[in-house]
Amino acid sequence: MNYRMVADAVAEKLLTYSKDGGGWRVCKNTNEVRVSWRPSSEYSGNLYKGEGVIKAAPQEVWECLKPVPDGLRVKWDKNVKVFELIETIDDAVSVFRTVTPSAAVGIISPRDFVDVVLIKQYEDGTISSNATNVEHPGCPPKPHYVRGFNHPCGCFCAPIPGEPQKTRLTMFFQTDLGGYLPQSVLDSFFPSNMTEFYSNLAKAVKTFKAR
């Protein structure tokens, strides 16, 4: 599999999502994030978008977000139990396995995901993470985990002109958790999960800045 080609295609797709304002319906709105959704064109579920402003410079926010083993993300993101590097493709593209704990009061059992991830920097200072599910010979399905599938997803950490200590964080999320889960559970879980993600990230960035 040409992982670089797959990753580049995901980055283009996420750019398209970010520029396409049509069809979004707001499903959750807090002081930190607005979560919207529309039907996914990738699978039978929904594509979710989170939009919020984090009170820190883009590089500080990125330090808390960036996908690296033993990074800050594993410490604060309750949805990431293990983040394991499977293969480095080049200086911007890698394949990772992510393990998530049980959720929704145990209704959702532990999952694992195998994704190719591309880190991309734009001329305006925006840093983005772009990911999608792939198969990898070094990481077949494992016992005790339901294999889930992330469809094109990721985030943009964008500077705000004139506001050097603020970052506009836009996230796109469309995940097939696999297994047999009621649609009502999924419709409730994903927006709540994204809201909590932004809240926990804001706290993590504050702690990081105070170090």
BALOBA-1460 file (C-alpha; in Angstrom, 3 decimals):
// residues 211
<rec num="1" residu="m" x="0.000" y="0.000" z="0.000"/>
<rec num="2" residu="n" x="1.248" y="3.497" z="-0.838"/>
<rec num="3" residu="y" x="0.675" y="5.083" z="2.576"/>
<rec num="4" residu="r" x="1.969" y="8.483" z="1.452"/>
<rec num="5" residu="m" x="-0.549" y="8.628" z="-1.393"/>
<rec num="6" residu="v" x="-3.391" y="7.665" z="0.960"/>
<rec num="7" residu="a" x="-2.311" y="10.312" z="3.474"/>
<rec num="8" residu="d" x="-2.063" y="13.063" z="0.841"/>
<rec num="9" residu="a" x="-5.580" y="12.225" z="-0.363"/>
<rec num="10" residu="v" x="-6.884" y="12.531" z="3.207"/>
<rec num="11" residu="a" x="-5.267" y="15.963" z="3.604"/>
<rec num="12" residu="e" x="-6.987" y="17.154" z="0.430"/>
<rec num="13" residu="k" x="-10.294" y="15.767" z="1.656"/>
<rec num="14" residu="l" x="-10.014" y="17.541" z="5.016"/>
<rec num="15" residu="l" x="-9.275" y="20.824" z="3.240"/>
<rec num="16" residu="t" x="-12.462" y="20.291" z="1.237"/>
<rec num="17" residu="y" x="-14.428" y="19.676" z="4.453"/>
<rec num="18" residu="s" x="-13.018" y="22.866" z="5.976"/>
<rec num="19" residu="k" x="-14.095" y="24.989" z="3.024"/>
<rec num="20" residu="d" x="-17.528" y="23.423" z="2.540"/>
<rec num="21" residu="g" x="-20.043" y="25.174" z="4.772"/>
<rec num="22" residu="g" x="-23.109" y="23.395" z="3.390"/>
<rec num="23" residu="g" x="-25.358" y="20.909" z="5.143"/>
<rec num="24" residu="w" x="-23.978" y="21.219" z="8.674"/>
<rec num="25" residu="r" x="-26.411" y="20.976" z="11.600"/>
<rec num="26" residu="v" x="-25.340" y="22.159" z="15.053"/>
<rec num="27" residu="c" x="-25.885" y="19.436" z="17.674"/>
<rec num="28" residu="k" x="-23.937" y="20.816" z="20.652"/>
<rec num="29" residu="n" x="-22.794" y="24.298" z="21.625"/>
<rec num="30" residu="t" x="-20.700" y="25.242" z="24.680"/>
<rec num="31" residu="n" x="-18.367" y="28.083" z="25.639"/>
<rec num="32" residu="e" x="-15.456" y="26.104" z="24.190"/>
<rec num="33" residu="v" x="-16.794" y="24.392" z="21.087"/>
<rec num="34" residu="r" x="-19.584" y="24.190" z="18.559"/>
<rec num="35" residu="v" x="-20.180" y="20.664" z="17.278"/>
<rec num="36" residu="s" x="-21.986" y="20.147" z="13.969"/>
<rec num="37" residu="w" x="-22.739" y="17.096" z="11.881"/>
<rec num="38" residu="r" x="-23.874" y="15.993" z="8.456"/>
<rec num="39" residu="p" x="-24.175" y="12.559" z="6.838"/>
<rec num="40" residu="s" x="-20.784" y="11.121" z="5.917"/>
<rec num="41" residu="s" x="-19.958" y="10.409" z="2.279"/>
<rec num="42" residu="e" x="-17.435" y="7.781" z="3.444"/>
<rec num="43" residu="y" x="-19.643" y="5.366" z="5.402"/>
<rec num="44" residu="s" x="-23.157" y="5.005" z="6.797"/>
<rec num="45" residu="g" x="-22.534" y="7.206" z="9.874"/>
<rec num="46" residu="n" x="-22.028" y="10.939" z="10.351"/>
<rec num="47" residu="l" x="-19.188" y="13.375" z="9.805"/>
<rec num="48" residu="y" x="-18.730" y="15.612" z="12.852"/>
<rec num="49" residu="k" x="-17.054" y="19.025" z="12.950"/>
<rec num="50" residu="g" x="-15.794" y="20.767" z="16.071"/>
<rec num="51" residu="e" x="-14.985" y="24.490" z="16.039"/>
<rec num="52" residu="g" x="-13.488" y="26.332" z="18.971"/>
<rec num="53" residu="v" x="-10.833" y="28.795" z="20.143"/>
<rec num="54" residu="i" x="-8.114" y="27.651" z="22.551"/>
<rec num="55" residu="k" x="-6.351" y="30.349" z="24.609"/>
<rec num="56" residu="a" x="-2.772" y="29.537" z="23.597"/>
<rec num="57" residu="a" x="-0.453" y="29.911" z="20.622"/>
<rec num="58" residu="p" x="-0.837" y="27.305" z="17.845"/>
<rec num="59" residu="q" x="2.512" y="25.663" z="18.682"/>
<rec num="60" residu="e" x="1.472" y="25.247" z="22.335"/>
<rec num="61" residu="v" x="-1.846" y="23.704" z="21.342"/>
<rec num="62" residu="w" x="-0.059" y="21.433" z="18.874"/>
<rec num="63" residu="e" x="2.321" y="20.187" z="21.581"/>
<rec num="64" residu="c" x="-0.718" y="18.832" z="23.432"/>
<rec num="65" residu="l" x="-2.325" y="17.400" z="20.303"/>
<rec num="66" residu="k" x="0.476" y="15.960" z="18.189"/>
<rec num="67" residu="p" x="0.397" y="12.198" z="17.598"/>
<rec num="68" residu="v" x="3.597" y="10.846" z="19.134"/>
<rec num="69" residu="p" x="4.137" y="7.837" z="21.430"/>
<rec num="70" residu="d" x="4.538" y="8.942" z="25.065"/>
<rec num="71" residu="g" x="3.468" y="12.470" z="24.114"/>
<rec num="72" residu="l" x="1.195" y="14.782" z="26.079"/>
<rec num="73" residu="r" x="-1.906" y="13.504" z="24.268"/>
<rec num="74" residu="v" x="-1.836" y="10.150" z="26.078"/>
<rec num="75" residu="k" x="-1.698" y="11.959" z="29.431"/>
<rec num="76" residu="w" x="-4.792" y="14.150" z="29.064"/>
<rec num="77" residu="d" x="-7.015" y="12.571" z="26.381"/>
<rec num="78" residu="k" x="-9.179" y="10.000" z="28.156"/>
<rec num="79" residu="n" x="-9.989" y="8.396" z="24.788"/>
<rec num="80" residu="v" x="-6.369" y="7.434" z="24.124"/>
<rec num="81" residu="k" x="-5.078" y="4.603" z="26.272"/>
<rec num="82" residu="v" x="-2.180" y="3.533" z="24.038"/>
<rec num="83" residu="f" x="-0.587" y="5.283" z="21.053"/>
<rec num="84" residu="e" x="1.851" y="2.969" z="19.294"/>
<rec num="85" residu="l" x="4.093" y="3.719" z="16.313"/>
<rec num="86" residu="i" x="3.866" y="0.869" z="13.785"/>
<rec num="87" residu="e" x="5.970" y="2.295" z="10.950"/>
<rec num="88" residu="t" x="7.566" y="5.606" z="9.963"/>
<rec num="89" residu="i" x="6.988" y="6.181" z="6.245"/>
<rec num="90" residu="d" x="8.826" y="9.530" z="5.911"/>
<rec num="91" residu="d" x="9.375" y="12.697" z="7.948"/>
<rec num="92" residu="a" x="5.663" y="13.608" z="7.790"/>
<rec num="93" residu="v" x="3.819" y="10.280" z="7.470"/>
<rec num="94" residu="s" x="3.575" y="7.396" z="9.948"/>
<rec num="95" residu="v" x="1.307" y="4.459" z="10.711"/>
<rec num="96" residu="f" x="-0.034" y="4.256" z="14.275"/>
<rec num="97" residu="r" x="-2.159" y="1.954" z="16.380"/>
<rec num="98" residu="t" x="-4.447" y="3.670" z="18.879"/>
<rec num="99" residu="v" x="-6.177" y="1.840" z="21.731"/>
<rec num="100" residu="t" x="-9.258" y="3.362" z="23.354"/>
<rec num="101" residu="p" x="-10.768" y="2.305" z="26.691"/>
<rec num="102" residu="s" x="-14.359" y="1.240" z="27.248"/>
<rec num="103" residu="a" x="-16.849" y="4.119" z="27.158"/>
<rec num="104" residu="a" x="-20.510" y="5.058" z="27.641"/>
<rec num="105" residu="v" x="-20.716" y="3.261" z="30.992"/>
<rec num="106" residu="g" x="-19.236" y="0.126" z="29.470"/>
<rec num="107" residu="i" x="-21.685" y="-0.074" z="26.543"/>
<rec num="108" residu="i" x="-18.754" y="0.583" z="24.182"/>
<rec num="109" residu="s" x="-15.976" y="-1.955" z="24.787"/>
<rec num="110" residu="p" x="-12.245" y="-1.209" z="24.176"/>
<rec num="111" residu="r" x="-11.353" y="-0.539" z="20.556"/>
<rec num="112" residu="d" x="-8.179" y="-0.340" z="18.532"/>
<rec num="113" residu="f" x="-7.541" y="1.579" z="15.327"/>
<rec num="114" residu="v" x="-4.740" y="1.449" z="12.745"/>
<rec num="115" residu="d" x="-4.277" y="4.713" z="10.851"/>
<rec num="116" residu="v" x="-1.867" y="6.432" z="8.520"/>
<rec num="117" residu="v" x="-1.224" y="9.967" z="9.810"/>
<rec num="118" residu="l" x="0.163" y="12.938" z="7.880"/>
<rec num="119" residu="i" x="1.386" y="16.051" z="9.695"/>
<rec num="120" residu="k" x="1.205" y="19.090" z="7.432"/>
<rec num="121" residu="q" x="2.204" y="22.738" z="7.895"/>
<rec num="122" residu="y" x="0.689" y="25.542" z="5.843"/>
<rec num="123" residu="e" x="2.189" y="28.900" z="4.872"/>
<rec num="124" residu="d" x="-0.162" y="30.819" z="7.174"/>
<rec num="125" residu="g" x="1.181" y="28.946" z="10.226"/>
<rec num="126" residu="t" x="-1.616" y="26.375" z="10.405"/>
<rec num="127" residu="i" x="-0.579" y="22.899" z="11.543"/>
<rec num="128" residu="s" x="-2.799" y="19.963" z="10.612"/>
<rec num="129" residu="s" x="-3.067" y="16.288" z="11.437"/>
<rec num="130" residu="n" x="-4.721" y="14.105" z="8.775"/>
<rec num="131" residu="a" x="-5.578" y="10.436" z="9.312"/>
<rec num="132" residu="t" x="-7.554" y="7.500" z="7.973"/>
<rec num="133" residu="n" x="-7.742" y="3.760" z="8.548"/>
<rec num="134" residu="v" x="-5.326" y="1.434" z="6.758"/>
<rec num="135" residu="e" x="-4.312" y="-2.200" z="6.934"/>
<rec num="136" residu="h" x="-0.768" y="-2.980" z="7.998"/>
<rec num="137" residu="p" x="0.921" y="-6.404" z="8.101"/>
<rec num="138" residu="g" x="2.542" y="-5.506" z="11.411"/>
<rec num="139" residu="c" x="-0.751" y="-4.900" z="13.142"/>
<rec num="140" residu="p" x="-3.472" y="-7.509" z="12.522"/>
<rec num="141" residu="p" x="-6.673" y="-7.504" z="14.644"/>
<rec num="142" residu="k" x="-5.929" y="-8.432" z="18.253"/>
<rec num="143" residu="p" x="-7.908" y="-10.390" z="20.871"/>
<rec num="144" residu="h" x="-9.920" y="-8.395" z="23.414"/>
<rec num="145" residu="y" x="-10.289" y="-5.389" z="21.083"/>
<rec num="146" residu="v" x="-12.942" y="-4.574" z="18.507"/>
<rec num="147" residu="r" x="-11.202" y="-3.142" z="15.446"/>
<rec num="148" residu="g" x="-12.654" y="0.274" z="14.652"/>
<rec num="149" residu="f" x="-12.161" y="2.340" z="11.511"/>
<rec num="150" residu="n" x="-11.412" y="6.050" z="11.332"/>
<rec num="151" residu="h" x="-12.541" y="7.522" z="8.039"/>
<rec num="152" residu="p" x="-10.788" y="10.743" z="6.914"/>
<rec num="153" residu="c" x="-10.409" y="12.766" z="10.089"/>
<rec num="154" residu="g" x="-8.055" y="15.227" z="11.728"/>
<rec num="155" residu="c" x="-7.617" y="18.779" z="12.921"/>
<rec num="156" residu="f" x="-6.377" y="22.227" z="11.951"/>
<rec num="157" residu="c" x="-4.535" y="24.383" z="14.525"/>
<rec num="158" residu="a" x="-4.783" y="27.808" z="12.912"/>
<rec num="159" residu="p" x="-3.393" y="31.136" z="14.118"/>
<rec num="160" residu="i" x="-5.815" y="34.008" z="14.591"/>
<rec num="161" residu="p" x="-4.511" y="37.268" z="13.064"/>
<rec num="162" residu="g" x="-3.772" y="39.841" z="15.777"/>
<rec num="163" residu="e" x="-4.315" y="37.250" z="18.546"/>
<rec num="164" residu="p" x="-0.953" y="35.477" z="19.013"/>
<rec num="165" residu="q" x="-2.118" y="33.731" z="22.191"/>
<rec num="166" residu="k" x="-5.229" y="32.202" z="20.629"/>
<rec num="167" residu="t" x="-5.680" y="29.261" z="18.257"/>
<rec num="168" residu="r" x="-8.671" y="28.365" z="16.136"/>
<rec num="169" residu="l" x="-8.997" y="24.577" z="16.388"/>
<rec num="170" residu="t" x="-11.211" y="22.856" z="13.827"/>
<rec num="171" residu="m" x="-11.635" y="19.082" z="14.045"/>
<rec num="172" residu="f" x="-13.273" y="16.569" z="11.736"/>
<rec num="173" residu="f" x="-14.270" y="13.171" z="13.057"/>
<rec num="174" residu="q" x="-16.007" y="10.222" z="11.395"/>
<rec num="175" residu="t" x="-15.439" y="6.912" z="13.100"/>
<rec num="176" residu="d" x="-16.983" y="3.497" z="12.587"/>
<rec num="177" residu="l" x="-16.628" y="1.901" z="16.015"/>
<rec num="178" residu="g" x="-17.423" y="-1.553" z="14.646"/>
<rec num="179" residu="g" x="-19.388" y="-4.101" z="16.640"/>
<rec num="180" residu="y" x="-23.132" y="-3.818" z="17.166"/>
<rec num="181" residu="l" x="-24.004" y="-0.534" z="18.835"/>
<rec num="182" residu="p" x="-27.440" y="1.146" z="18.827"/>
<rec num="183" residu="q" x="-27.553" y="4.269" z="16.670"/>
<rec num="184" residu="s" x="-28.963" y="6.225" z="19.622"/>
<rec num="185" residu="v" x="-25.798" y="5.466" z="21.613"/>
<rec num="186" residu="l" x="-23.571" y="6.689" z="18.768"/>
<rec num="187" residu="d" x="-25.626" y="9.852" z="18.172"/>
<rec num="188" residu="s" x="-25.215" y="10.769" z="21.834"/>
<rec num="189" residu="f" x="-21.630" y="9.579" z="22.310"/>
<rec num="190" residu="f" x="-19.803" y="11.390" z="19.505"/>
<rec num="191" residu="p" x="-20.992" y="15.001" z="20.155"/>
<rec num="192" residu="s" x="-20.521" y="14.618" z="23.927"/>
<rec num="193" residu="n" x="-17.111" y="13.099" z="23.355"/>
<rec num="194" residu="m" x="-15.980" y="16.009" z="21.173"/>
<rec num="195" residu="t" x="-17.255" y="18.550" z="23.699"/>
<rec num="196" residu="e" x="-15.295" y="16.848" z="26.459"/>
<rec num="197" residu="f" x="-12.233" y="16.666" z="24.197"/>
<rec num="198" residu="y" x="-12.147" y="20.451" z="23.756"/>
<rec num="199" residu="s" x="-12.689" y="21.028" z="27.470"/>
<rec num="200" residu="n" x="-9.901" y="18.625" z="28.453"/>
<rec num="201" residu="l" x="-7.571" y="20.060" z="25.809"/>
<rec num="202" residu="a" x="-8.091" y="23.594" z="27.130"/>
<rec num="203" residu="k" x="-7.136" y="22.403" z="30.631"/>
<rec num="204" residu="a" x="-4.108" y="20.499" z="29.296"/>
<rec num="205" residu="v" x="-2.837" y="23.535" z="27.374"/>
<rec num="206" residu="k" x="-3.217" y="25.702" z="30.473"/>
<rec num="207" residu="t" x="-1.139" y="23.201" z="32.470"/>
<rec num="208" residu="f" x="1.448" y="22.985" z="29.681"/>
<rec num="209" residu="k" x="1.825" y="26.793" z="29.553"/>
<rec num="210" residu="a" x="2.247" y="26.960" z="33.342"/>
<rec num="211" residu="r" x="5.233" y="24.584" z="33.341"/>
